[in-house]
Amino acid sequence: MSTRIVFDGGGEVIVAQDEADVIHSVRRDHPNPVTLESITGGPLHINWDHVAFVEETLSTPEAG
């Protein structure tokens, strides 16, 4: 499964990790930006202070 991340400004991104992995990354890296996997397999840095919510999704990862 993938995870949909929605930002305060309304933007969103779908990452390859499942929701549990995303939450684990936040707990591990907080207060620093979280590094997740983008669609290309490269690092995607997310500042958790600007995230409104996350939810697990069946969608495939999209460029963000």
Backbone as CSV, one residue per row, in Angstrom:
resi,resn,N_x,N_y,N_z,CA_x,CA_y,CA_z,C_x,C_y,C_z
1,MET,0.830,-1.182,0.000,0.000,0.000,0.000,0.871,1.241,0.000
2,SER,0.289,2.314,-0.424,0.935,3.615,-0.442,0.261,4.514,0.578
3,THR,0.850,5.687,0.794,0.281,6.644,1.734,0.105,7.982,1.053
4,ARG,-1.059,8.555,1.217,-1.378,9.886,0.713,-1.078,10.882,1.828
5,ILE,-0.292,11.906,1.520,0.045,12.953,2.472,-0.537,14.255,1.953
6,VAL,-1.363,14.910,2.771,-1.999,16.165,2.393,-1.387,17.279,3.241
7,PHE,-0.994,18.359,2.573,-0.354,19.480,3.235,-1.363,20.563,3.592
8,ASP,-0.982,21.457,4.518,-1.857,22.537,4.969,-2.396,23.375,3.811
9,GLY,-1.582,23.626,2.810,-1.988,24.449,1.674,-2.864,23.726,0.668
10,GLY,-3.162,22.436,0.887,-4.023,21.685,-0.011,-3.276,20.785,-0.986
11,GLY,-1.969,20.961,-1.111,-1.188,20.087,-1.979,-1.119,18.690,-1.377
12,GLU,-0.857,17.719,-2.211,-0.742,16.356,-1.717,0.258,15.570,-2.538
13,VAL,0.726,14.481,-1.939,1.660,13.590,-2.601,1.353,12.175,-2.122
14,ILE,1.573,11.197,-2.986,1.425,9.795,-2.604,2.818,9.184,-2.616
15,VAL,3.200,8.585,-1.505,4.531,7.991,-1.365,4.418,6.471,-1.338
16,ALA,5.534,5.819,-1.582,5.550,4.360,-1.692,5.348,3.647,-0.358
17,GLN,5.723,4.268,0.751,5.637,3.618,2.058,4.186,3.523,2.535
18,ASP,3.912,2.488,3.353,2.585,2.406,3.942,2.507,3.359,5.133
19,GLU,1.302,3.560,5.659,1.083,4.546,6.714,1.923,4.266,7.958
20,ALA,2.054,3.017,8.339,2.844,2.668,9.527,4.307,3.064,9.345
21,ASP,4.858,2.857,8.148,6.242,3.248,7.877,6.414,4.765,7.907
22,VAL,5.413,5.489,7.398,5.467,6.952,7.421,5.471,7.449,8.864
23,ILE,4.580,6.919,9.691,4.507,7.337,11.093,5.804,6.991,11.817
24,HIS,6.349,5.819,11.549,7.627,5.431,12.164,8.731,6.418,11.761
25,SER,8.756,6.830,10.508,9.758,7.790,10.037,9.621,9.126,10.741
26,VAL,8.386,9.567,10.946,8.145,10.832,11.635,8.654,10.749,13.067
27,ARG,8.331,9.681,13.748,8.774,9.519,15.136,10.294,9.451,15.230
28,ARG,10.918,8.819,14.260,12.372,8.668,14.263,13.072,9.996,13.964
29,ASP,12.564,10.768,13.009,13.258,11.955,12.505,12.799,13.277,13.121
30,HIS,11.655,13.287,13.795,11.119,14.540,14.339,12.145,15.201,15.235
31,PRO,12.360,16.496,15.177,11.643,17.537,14.443,12.214,17.835,13.056
32,ASN,13.140,17.042,12.585,13.739,17.255,11.270,12.778,16.813,10.163
33,PRO,12.987,17.308,8.938,12.160,16.833,7.820,12.272,15.317,7.678
34,VAL,11.191,14.697,7.276,11.127,13.250,7.097,11.543,12.924,5.663
35,THR,12.359,11.906,5.483,12.769,11.478,4.156,12.008,10.207,3.802
36,LEU,11.218,10.289,2.732,10.434,9.156,2.244,10.839,8.872,0.801
37,GLU,10.291,7.826,0.217,10.638,7.430,-1.148,9.648,8.016,-2.147
38,SER,10.174,8.737,-3.141,9.328,9.285,-4.201,9.035,8.212,-5.248
39,ILE,8.237,8.560,-6.222,7.885,7.611,-7.287,9.118,7.135,-8.044
40,THR,10.118,7.982,-8.157,11.330,7.618,-8.891,12.306,6.832,-8.039
41,GLY,11.942,6.638,-6.765,12.819,5.908,-5.858,13.812,6.800,-5.157
42,GLY,13.797,8.076,-5.508,14.701,9.031,-4.868,14.115,9.553,-3.567
43,PRO,14.925,10.281,-2.821,14.454,10.805,-1.540,13.463,11.952,-1.729
44,LEU,12.464,11.977,-0.886,11.458,13.039,-0.867,11.434,13.560,0.559
45,HIS,11.812,14.823,0.754,11.909,15.403,2.086,10.614,16.137,2.419
46,ILE,10.006,15.765,3.542,8.724,16.347,3.935,8.865,17.000,5.302
47,ASN,8.529,18.297,5.363,8.523,19.012,6.629,7.195,18.706,7.312
48,TRP,7.245,17.928,8.374,6.034,17.454,9.031,5.182,18.578,9.613
49,ASP,5.783,19.756,9.852,5.035,20.892,10.400,3.962,21.384,9.435
50,HIS,4.057,21.032,8.168,3.113,21.503,7.152,2.147,20.425,6.667
51,VAL,2.111,19.287,7.347,1.238,18.181,6.950,-0.071,18.271,7.704
52,ALA,-1.189,18.233,6.965,-2.522,18.272,7.574,-2.943,16.878,8.032
53,PHE,-2.740,15.865,7.164,-3.065,14.488,7.546,-2.448,13.496,6.571
54,VAL,-2.420,12.239,6.995,-1.966,11.139,6.146,-3.032,10.053,6.168
55,GLU,-3.122,9.316,5.079,-4.030,8.183,5.025,-3.486,7.144,4.063
56,GLU,-3.705,5.896,4.389,-3.274,4.809,3.526,-4.181,4.787,2.299
57,THR,-3.623,4.460,1.156,-4.369,4.458,-0.081,-3.932,3.281,-0.949
58,LEU,-4.800,2.849,-1.818,-4.462,1.789,-2.762,-3.864,2.352,-4.040
59,SER,-3.846,3.689,-4.171,-3.297,4.333,-5.356,-1.814,4.059,-5.481
60,THR,-1.330,4.113,-6.708,0.093,3.971,-6.914,0.751,5.316,-6.665
61,PRO,2.015,5.326,-6.284,2.694,6.595,-6.035,2.723,7.456,-7.279
62,GLU,2.535,8.756,-7.092,2.567,9.717,-8.174,3.676,10.720,-7.887
63,ALA,4.140,11.358,-8.943,5.181,12.377,-8.760,4.644,13.491,-7.888
64,GLY,5.471,13.954,-6.976,5.017,14.981,-6.070,5.920,16.105,-5.912
